[in-house]
Amino acid sequence: MAKTDLFASLRNACHALKVEHQKALEPITVFVDSMMPIQKRMADILPPRPVRDRLLDRYFVVAEGLYRIVHIPSFQQEYARYSDAQGCNDSFLPRLLCMLCIAAGSGSGSGSRGLAHDRSTSVHIPTACVLVRHYLDHLRRRHVVDLTTLQTELLLLHALGTIDPQQQPTWAQLGYIVRMAMTMGLHRDPSETPSITPFAGECRRRLWFTVLEMDLHASLLCNLPPAIRPSEYSCRPPDNIDDTALLPTTNPLPEPHPLDHPTTTHLQAYAARTLPARLQAAALLSRLNTLPPSPSAVLAVGATLEAMLHDISTLFPTPQPDTHLPHTQHHHHLPQPQQQPPQKQHRPRSGPLLDMHLRRTLQALYRPFL
């Protein structure tokens, strides 16, 4: 009888938590149902500038690694102009809102994780996502094929995943985004189009491989095929070039760093080179029930992925704490290391993150044969 009462209490508590969570995911109606212009409504839900600064810095650290969606210095310049009341283009606020949502949802020191209505401490993610979706759905035709629109679609999908991840709707939306990117020609290498500048070409490569990475990730989670195969694109992987060395006036591109040299792009630069093997594994998985692959084909792809896993520990070592210093190293009389800008800070989770993505592919490949 006691066990029955315990299970009933747990069931009731679980139901109450679900109801509370669903209520927290509801947008603030005064902004969603307002007749004000969408740009005005998006500006009205922004938190104060100190909060925005903190969240944006966090976004650059936690999100612009494996996925490279924006060129950090260029966006920072747009943000500075907006903060100084110098105006902005229509695509700026939707992207900024999504970045703030991603940072808030990933944990920014606030316990609400973007679900509190108090905009003095954070941004309300459900409201922001609804407004950004409204902005995207009402774009004019010529703006739909703009790179900033593609950036906004990716950022919105990432932001939604921080509060309410839905695997199959995400997979379906990414299929649309892949085709949207192909409509813009991102699947072709920029070198095939002489009119594309080196700066724009490198940004396009980063964006294309971000689209592929997100699509493959969603495909593995849903056990469904990705939207594209390696033979269907010619875009080469992005170079390992730091954002500060890549400017709109850069021509030609600077010499890329080796893959073991930390930059703002080195994680994606290596991950993009592992993508053909991971897509090949996904292709084998997609035909298990119709044309099962031979064990030798599975083992060949698996061996390639295992070799790449071995390389990760060399290219992305996890920094170890210095055990030779006493605990007094934090006392104020000792010199403290200079604080680096957020986009230049070392990302200690880069190696484990890439390791996780490769192992997820490897486990999915071997699972049917276990």
Secondary structure as GFF3:
##gff-version 3
##sequence-region A 1 370
A	DSSP	alpha_helix	2	24	.	.	.	ID=ss1
A	DSSP	alpha_helix	29	32	.	.	.	ID=ss2
A	DSSP	alpha_helix	38	44	.	.	.	ID=ss3
A	DSSP	alpha_helix	49	62	.	.	.	ID=ss4
A	DSSP	alpha_helix	72	83	.	.	.	ID=ss5
A	DSSP	alpha_helix	92	105	.	.	.	ID=ss6
A	DSSP	alpha_helix	125	137	.	.	.	ID=ss7
A	DSSP	alpha_helix	141	144	.	.	.	ID=ss8
A	DSSP	alpha_helix	147	161	.	.	.	ID=ss9
A	DSSP	alpha_helix	167	183	.	.	.	ID=ss10
A	DSSP	three_ten_helix	190	192	.	.	.	ID=ss11
A	DSSP	alpha_helix	198	222	.	.	.	ID=ss12
A	DSSP	three_ten_helix	230	232	.	.	.	ID=ss13
A	DSSP	three_ten_helix	243	245	.	.	.	ID=ss14
A	DSSP	alpha_helix	266	286	.	.	.	ID=ss15
A	DSSP	alpha_helix	295	315	.	.	.	ID=ss16
A	DSSP	three_ten_helix	327	330	.	.	.	ID=ss17
A	DSSP	three_ten_helix	342	344	.	.	.	ID=ss18
A	DSSP	alpha_helix	350	366	.	.	.	ID=ss19
A	DSSP	three_ten_helix	367	369	.	.	.	ID=ss20
###
